[in-house]
Amino acid sequence: MTVVRWTPQGATDLEAIRTYIERDSPYYAQLMMERILDRVDQLEMFPFSGRVVPEVDRSDVRELIERPFRIVYRWQEELIWILTIFHSSRQFPEITLGSAEPP
């Protein structure tokens, strides 16, 4: 089974999403967190369930869509790194994609 880990950027993005939604509704913030985390959990069993990120065009960098967010991850052997999560209406952020283990 694949192990999922969060980069500092991915964890920060998740927390920022929760904080932003929570200003209007703690209930909907909790629902969105559950939806995002459920999508991330599916990667343990199905690491290739996401599509290749069009802006990057690398087979090891993929994304899951949990509307309205894009969950970008990198697959390395039996390890998945959650790189970033961002609103799909925004421009693709700069992320580190080197060959070494993400920070």
SULGI-V525446 format. One record per run of one state. SS is the DSSP state (~ for helix, > for strand, _ for the rest). FROM is the first residue (numbers start at 1). LEN is the number of residues. If there is no record, write none. Layout:
ss->SS from->FROM len->LEN
ss->SS from->FROM len->LEN
This chain:
ss->_ from->1 len->2
ss->> from->3 len->4
ss->_ from->7 len->1
ss->~ from->8 len->15
ss->_ from->23 len->3
ss->~ from->26 len->17
ss->_ from->43 len->8
ss->> from->51 len->2
ss->_ from->53 len->8
ss->> from->61 len->6
ss->_ from->67 len->2
ss->> from->69 len->8
ss->_ from->77 len->2
ss->> from->79 len->9
ss->_ from->88 len->16
